[in-house]
Amino acid sequence: MSQLFTPLQLGPLELTNRIVVSPMCQYSADDGVPGDWHMHHLMQLGCSGAGLVMVEATAVERRGRITHGCLGLYSDSNEAALGRVMSAVRRIAGQTRFGIQLAHAGRKASANRPWVDEGRPLAPGEDPWPTVGPSSSPYVEGWPIPEALDKDGMQRIIAAFSSAAARAARIGFEVVEVHAAHGYLLHEFLSPFANMRTDSYGGDFNKRMRFPLEVVGAVRAALPAGIVLGVRITGTDWLEGGLTLDDAVVFANELRSLGVGYACVSSGGITRSVKVPVGPGYQVPLAERVKKESGIAVRAVGMILTPEQAEDIVSSGKADMVCMARAFLDDPRWVWHAAEKLGASIQYPPQYERAQRSVWRGADVIRPGKK
Ligand SMILES: Cc1cc2nc3c(=O)[nH]c(=O)nc-3n(C[C@H](O)[C@H](O)[C@H](O)COP(=O)(O)O)c2cc1C
């Protein structure tokens, strides 16, 4: 029997299977407000059959957006628009649950969408904005020098995370995830490659963790107990002298004691000069060790591609959930096809039932040799 297709109890929330759609920025919002593209994107994923769909990195304040197109939850109009999209999506979504990732881009903010000159920083005529970070060191040479946050600035950001979490709860998200990876603000505090502070928020790992833990604590306090809180963490910076897997285990232990329900273990992103050994399942060992040594539920991510690979990750106990991004852009019906391969039965939207292999001989032609 497929373990990938068994339900998962995540605190108060039951997911129908262990498959999660990874958060993916769409760069298609206007001052944080979602539009038609989001409706299409989330409707499509809402019919995917995944146990959980994570809505993209959503900025907690305007200057925390990566680009002018990033989604936000920093204003009433952001909340109203996302609320409208999610009500429509939930009406068509069957058993799929929805979460949202809350983020602050820190020193990687004020950039172009990735399809414009590979996401270079906004130029003076492109309405750039001042960025912030733990220290005044830029992401890479040529990027804006961030303003090093002082106590007031840090308090403002903690309040922004709390307020965005309360907005997410009002919209009805069942999972809220704090983004502490990929070189954005919270990862910047955690990594010695961005945090050069000499106050109580910089120095050894205990001090570098302090601000991210304050943010996570404030988000947990802003959420009702029925909402699961997760954190996307960095398993390694892949750099000599950077954040290590040992640090990730320590961080995960702290998160668990704050009431965090799962860690999604990713890696990299703090600078550009890193050689990441990308390949199928390359981050799974990071998730496995975080799970073993902290006891927190983990979500594995990164080049998880085939149903057999996903099944193996879950059934061997390396992770509690798998999370995929590009595989869902390529094939929004990934879950249907995985169920077919692994012999699991899933609920199709009744309108689409006639595409099931058991009733449609065309499937044998398109995907010959599968069950
Ligand atoms: C279009 C796109 C947008 C992404 N946006 C986010 C994001 O909003 N938040 C995040 O944590 N990761 C983001 N990522 C990273 C993915 O969530 C995922 O970690 C990464 O793509 C590796 O998984 P994959 O090999 O299944 O694609 C994005 C990736 C893609 C392809």
The ligand as an SDF file (V2000), in Angstrom:
LIG
                    3D

 31 33  0  0  0  0  0  0  0  0999 V2000
    8.5420   29.6830  -10.1170 C   0  0  0  0  0  0  0  0  0  0  0  0
    9.1140   29.3880   -8.7610 C   0  0  0  0  0  0  0  0  0  0  0  0
    8.8080   30.2170   -7.6940 C   0  0  0  0  0  0  0  0  0  0  0  0
    9.2870   29.9270   -6.4110 C   0  0  0  0  0  0  0  0  0  0  0  0
    8.8770   30.6970   -5.3500 N   0  0  0  0  0  0  0  0  0  0  0  0
    9.1550   30.2900   -4.0950 C   0  0  0  0  0  0  0  0  0  0  0  0
    8.5280   30.8840   -2.9840 C   0  0  0  0  0  0  0  0  0  0  0  0
    7.6420   31.7300   -3.1170 O   0  0  0  0  0  0  0  0  0  0  0  0
    8.8950   30.4780   -1.7550 N   0  0  0  0  0  0  0  0  0  0  0  0
    9.8250   29.4790   -1.5580 C   0  0  0  0  0  0  0  0  0  0  0  0
   10.1300   29.1400   -0.4080 O   0  0  0  0  0  0  0  0  0  0  0  0
   10.3920   28.8630   -2.6070 N   0  0  0  0  0  0  0  0  0  0  0  0
   10.0620   29.2190   -3.8580 C   0  0  0  0  0  0  0  0  0  0  0  0
   10.5540   28.5340   -4.9270 N   0  0  0  0  0  0  0  0  0  0  0  0
   11.3720   27.3360   -4.6630 C   0  0  0  0  0  0  0  0  0  0  0  0
   10.4640   26.1020   -4.6650 C   0  0  0  0  0  0  0  0  0  0  0  0
    9.4510   26.1890   -3.6870 O   0  0  0  0  0  0  0  0  0  0  0  0
   11.2750   24.8120   -4.4560 C   0  0  0  0  0  0  0  0  0  0  0  0
   11.8600   24.8530   -3.1920 O   0  0  0  0  0  0  0  0  0  0  0  0
   12.3650   24.6460   -5.5150 C   0  0  0  0  0  0  0  0  0  0  0  0
   11.8860   24.9700   -6.8060 O   0  0  0  0  0  0  0  0  0  0  0  0
   12.8760   23.2040   -5.5300 C   0  0  0  0  0  0  0  0  0  0  0  0
   11.8120   22.3090   -5.7610 O   0  0  0  0  0  0  0  0  0  0  0  0
   11.5390   21.6250   -7.2050 P   0  0  0  0  0  0  0  0  0  0  0  0
   12.8110   20.9200   -7.6090 O   0  0  0  0  0  0  0  0  0  0  0  0
   10.4110   20.6600   -6.9310 O   0  0  0  0  0  0  0  0  0  0  0  0
   11.1730   22.6820   -8.1810 O   0  0  0  0  0  0  0  0  0  0  0  0
   10.1270   28.8120   -6.2100 C   0  0  0  0  0  0  0  0  0  0  0  0
   10.4720   28.0040   -7.2980 C   0  0  0  0  0  0  0  0  0  0  0  0
    9.9550   28.2650   -8.5510 C   0  0  0  0  0  0  0  0  0  0  0  0
   10.2900   27.3230   -9.6870 C   0  0  0  0  0  0  0  0  0  0  0  0
  1  2  1  0
  2  3  1  0
  2 30  2  0
  3  4  2  0
  4  5  1  0
  4 28  1  0
  5  6  2  0
  6  7  1  0
  6 13  1  0
  7  8  2  0
  7  9  1  0
  9 10  1  0
 10 11  2  0
 10 12  1  0
 12 13  2  0
 13 14  1  0
 14 15  1  0
 14 28  1  0
 15 16  1  0
 16 17  1  0
 16 18  1  0
 18 19  1  0
 18 20  1  0
 20 21  1  0
 20 22  1  0
 22 23  1  0
 23 24  1  0
 24 25  2  0
 24 26  1  0
 24 27  1  0
 28 29  2  0
 29 30  1  0
 30 31  1  0
M  END
$$$$
